[in-house]
Amino acid sequence: MSLVRSVVLPGLGAIAVLAAAGRAVRMLDGDDPREDRAVRALQGAFGHRPDEGGAAVGTDHADPTRHREPLDRVTAPLSWYSGVPQTIASGLIWCGVTWWSTRDGRSAAAPAAVLTLETACFVASAALVGRPRPEGVWRPEHPHATSSFPSGHTAAAFALHGTLADLLDRHGGPGARLVGPVLRYVVPGAIAFSRVYRGQHHISDAVAGALLGRWSTAVVRRELLPIRPRPSRATP
């Protein structure tokens, strides 16, 4: 019953909020929203243009001799790293690493738990929204068949890396204060940008994905990773 109150019911609430937000965005600005103009302008500034079907023609990855501009070179590995198989593998690896280093079952389960929660909310809300992928953009990779809203890759990136930062906070370690913000914001933020720049998502999809990922992290932190009180120093 505690799990239902603390995870299941909030999860259903998150799905409802995401579904309502996604439908509202579609209703207010259609499936070719104004936000995509900024993406097209940025892509065009780096020499990319879509063909009539919306597929990529600016940079051809099938031709290794073709020049690739800087943002393409940076965002390609980020987009690949955030892929579904890579994210699952990364989550399982971090479960193992956490168990090996802490022998704490709750901490070791946290990476898998946060990805499970995020994925359940993403799949359900995406099915309810059904938003098409951006049109008229450069897109060097084929998009997934799921709805564009919210961005699942972005949500998973914020969820997993945020939980890794929470694990550092809980168990400490060298450079935790420096690495934590990078894990929470820099890495998933760069992934969110890569998904938008490469034509996979509207900007609002990435924003919704980031919020879902941060919320999932907060739930897992509350349930599995409460911050341990630090022992007070004895006064001389």
C-alpha positions as CSV (number, residue, x, y, z in Angstrom):
1,M,0.0,0.0,0.0
2,S,2.9,2.3,0.7
3,L,4.3,1.8,-2.8
4,V,0.9,2.6,-4.3
5,R,0.7,5.9,-2.3
6,S,4.4,6.9,-2.8
7,V,5.0,5.8,-6.4
8,V,2.0,4.5,-8.4
9,L,-0.4,7.3,-7.6
10,P,2.2,10.1,-8.2
11,G,3.1,8.3,-11.4
12,L,-0.5,8.3,-12.6
13,G,-0.6,12.0,-11.8
14,A,2.6,12.7,-13.7
15,I,1.1,10.8,-16.8
16,A,-2.1,12.9,-16.6
17,V,-0.2,16.2,-16.3
18,L,2.1,15.3,-19.2
19,A,-0.8,14.1,-21.4
20,A,-2.7,17.3,-20.7
21,A,0.3,19.5,-21.4
22,G,1.1,17.7,-24.6
23,R,-2.5,17.9,-25.9
24,A,-2.6,21.6,-24.9
25,V,0.6,22.3,-26.8
26,R,-0.7,20.6,-29.9
27,M,-4.0,22.4,-29.7
28,L,-2.5,25.9,-29.2
29,D,0.3,25.7,-31.8
30,G,-0.4,22.8,-34.0
31,D,2.0,20.1,-35.2
32,D,4.3,22.6,-36.9
33,P,4.8,25.0,-34.0
34,R,6.6,28.3,-34.1
35,E,9.3,27.0,-31.7
36,D,10.7,24.9,-34.6
37,R,11.6,28.1,-36.5
38,A,14.6,28.6,-34.2
39,V,15.7,25.0,-34.8
40,R,15.5,25.4,-38.6
41,A,17.4,28.7,-38.3
42,L,20.2,27.1,-36.3
43,Q,20.4,24.1,-38.6
44,G,20.4,26.4,-41.6
45,A,23.3,28.5,-40.1
46,F,25.4,25.3,-40.1
47,G,24.5,24.4,-43.7
48,H,21.7,21.9,-43.2
49,R,18.4,21.9,-45.1
50,P,15.6,19.3,-45.2
51,D,14.3,17.7,-48.4
52,E,10.7,17.6,-49.3
53,G,10.0,14.5,-47.1
54,G,11.8,16.0,-44.1
55,A,14.8,13.6,-44.3
56,A,18.3,14.8,-44.0
57,V,20.3,16.0,-46.9
58,G,22.7,18.5,-45.4
59,T,25.2,16.0,-43.8
60,D,25.4,12.5,-45.3
61,H,26.8,10.1,-42.7
62,A,26.9,7.4,-45.4
63,D,29.7,9.4,-47.1
64,P,32.7,9.4,-44.8
65,T,34.5,12.0,-47.0
66,R,31.7,14.6,-46.5
67,H,32.5,17.5,-44.3
68,R,30.7,17.4,-40.9
69,E,30.2,20.7,-39.1
70,P,31.1,21.1,-35.4
71,L,27.7,20.8,-33.9
72,D,27.0,17.7,-35.9
73,R,30.2,16.1,-34.6
74,V,29.4,17.0,-31.0
75,T,25.7,16.1,-31.0
76,A,26.0,12.8,-32.9
77,P,27.7,10.9,-30.1
78,L,25.5,12.5,-27.5
79,S,22.4,11.4,-29.4
80,W,23.9,7.9,-29.8
81,Y,24.8,7.7,-26.1
82,S,21.2,8.5,-25.1
83,G,19.8,5.7,-27.3
84,V,17.5,3.0,-25.7
85,P,20.0,0.1,-25.7
86,Q,22.8,2.3,-24.4
87,T,20.7,3.7,-21.6
88,I,19.6,0.3,-20.5
89,A,23.1,-1.0,-20.5
90,S,24.4,2.1,-18.7
91,G,21.7,1.7,-16.0
92,L,22.5,-1.9,-15.4
93,I,26.2,-1.2,-15.3
94,W,25.7,1.5,-12.7
95,C,23.6,-0.8,-10.6
96,G,26.5,-3.3,-10.6
97,V,29.1,-0.6,-9.9
98,T,27.0,0.8,-7.0
99,W,26.5,-2.6,-5.4
100,W,30.2,-3.4,-5.7
101,S,31.3,-0.1,-4.2
102,T,28.6,0.3,-1.5
103,R,27.0,-3.1,-0.8
104,D,23.8,-1.1,-0.3
105,G,20.8,-2.8,-2.0
106,R,18.6,0.3,-2.1
107,S,21.4,2.4,-3.7
108,A,22.2,-0.3,-6.2
109,A,18.6,-0.6,-7.3
110,A,18.2,3.2,-7.8
111,P,19.5,3.5,-11.4
112,A,17.2,0.7,-12.6
113,A,14.3,2.1,-10.5
114,V,14.5,5.6,-11.9
115,L,14.6,4.3,-15.5
116,T,11.7,2.0,-14.9
117,L,9.6,4.9,-13.4
118,E,10.6,7.3,-16.1
119,T,9.9,4.8,-18.9
120,A,6.5,3.9,-17.6
121,C,5.4,7.5,-17.4
122,F,7.0,8.4,-20.8
123,V,5.4,5.5,-22.7
124,A,1.9,6.1,-21.2
125,S,1.9,9.9,-21.7
126,A,3.4,9.7,-25.2
127,A,0.7,7.2,-26.3
128,L,-2.0,9.7,-25.0
129,V,-0.4,12.7,-26.7
130,G,0.5,11.2,-30.1
131,R,2.5,14.2,-31.3
132,P,4.2,13.9,-34.6
133,R,8.0,14.5,-35.0
134,P,9.1,18.0,-36.3
135,E,8.5,18.7,-39.9
136,G,10.8,20.5,-42.4
137,V,13.9,19.9,-40.4
138,W,17.3,18.3,-41.0
139,R,17.2,14.9,-39.4
140,P,20.3,12.6,-39.9
141,E,18.8,9.6,-38.1
142,H,15.4,7.9,-38.4
143,P,13.1,8.8,-35.5
144,H,11.5,6.3,-33.2
145,A,7.9,5.3,-33.9
146,T,6.8,6.7,-30.5
147,S,5.2,10.1,-30.0
148,S,7.5,13.1,-30.0
149,F,6.1,14.5,-26.7
150,P,7.7,14.1,-24.3
151,S,11.3,13.3,-25.3
152,G,12.1,9.9,-23.8
153,H,15.8,10.2,-24.4
154,T,15.9,13.5,-22.6
155,A,13.8,12.2,-19.7
156,A,16.0,9.1,-19.3
157,A,19.2,11.2,-19.4
158,F,18.0,13.6,-16.7
159,A,16.6,10.6,-14.6
160,L,19.7,8.4,-14.8
161,H,22.3,11.1,-14.4
162,G,20.4,12.9,-11.7
163,T,20.2,9.6,-9.7
164,L,23.9,9.1,-10.2
165,A,24.5,12.5,-8.7
166,D,22.2,11.6,-5.8
167,L,24.3,8.5,-5.2
168,L,27.4,10.6,-5.1
169,D,25.7,12.9,-2.5
170,R,24.7,9.9,-0.4
171,H,28.0,8.0,-0.5
172,G,30.4,10.8,-1.1
173,G,33.7,10.4,-2.9
174,P,36.4,12.6,-4.4
175,G,35.1,15.5,-6.5
176,A,31.4,14.8,-5.7
177,R,30.6,18.5,-5.4
178,L,32.1,19.1,-8.8
179,V,30.9,16.1,-10.6
180,G,27.3,16.2,-9.2
181,P,26.2,19.4,-11.1
182,V,27.8,18.1,-14.3
183,L,25.8,14.9,-14.0
184,R,22.5,16.6,-13.0
185,Y,22.5,19.4,-15.6
186,V,25.4,19.5,-18.1
187,V,25.3,15.9,-19.5
188,P,21.5,15.6,-19.8
189,G,21.2,19.2,-21.0
190,A,23.6,18.5,-23.8
191,I,21.6,15.4,-24.7
192,A,18.4,17.4,-24.8
193,F,20.0,19.9,-27.1
194,S,21.3,17.1,-29.4
195,R,17.8,15.7,-29.7
196,V,16.4,19.0,-30.7
197,Y,19.3,20.1,-33.0
198,R,19.2,16.8,-34.9
199,G,15.5,17.2,-35.6
200,Q,14.2,14.4,-33.4
201,H,12.1,16.6,-31.1
202,H,10.4,19.9,-30.7
203,I,11.9,22.2,-28.0
204,S,8.8,21.7,-25.8
205,D,9.3,17.9,-26.1
206,A,12.8,18.2,-24.6
207,V,11.5,20.6,-21.8
208,A,8.8,18.1,-20.9
209,G,11.3,15.3,-20.9
210,A,13.7,17.2,-18.6
211,L,10.8,17.8,-16.2
212,L,9.8,14.2,-16.2
213,G,13.4,13.1,-15.6
214,R,13.9,15.5,-12.7
215,W,10.6,14.4,-11.2
216,S,11.5,10.7,-11.5
217,T,14.9,11.4,-9.8
218,A,13.1,13.2,-6.9
219,V,10.8,10.2,-6.4
220,V,13.6,7.7,-6.3
221,R,15.7,9.9,-4.1
222,R,12.9,10.2,-1.6
223,E,12.1,6.5,-1.6
224,L,15.5,4.9,-1.9
225,L,18.2,7.5,-1.2
226,P,17.3,9.7,1.7
227,I,20.3,11.8,2.7
228,R,21.9,10.4,5.8
229,P,22.4,12.9,8.6
230,R,26.0,13.8,9.1
231,P,27.4,13.0,12.6
232,S,27.8,16.2,14.6
233,R,31.3,17.0,15.7
234,A,32.0,16.7,19.4
235,T,32.9,20.0,21.0
236,P,36.2,19.9,22.9
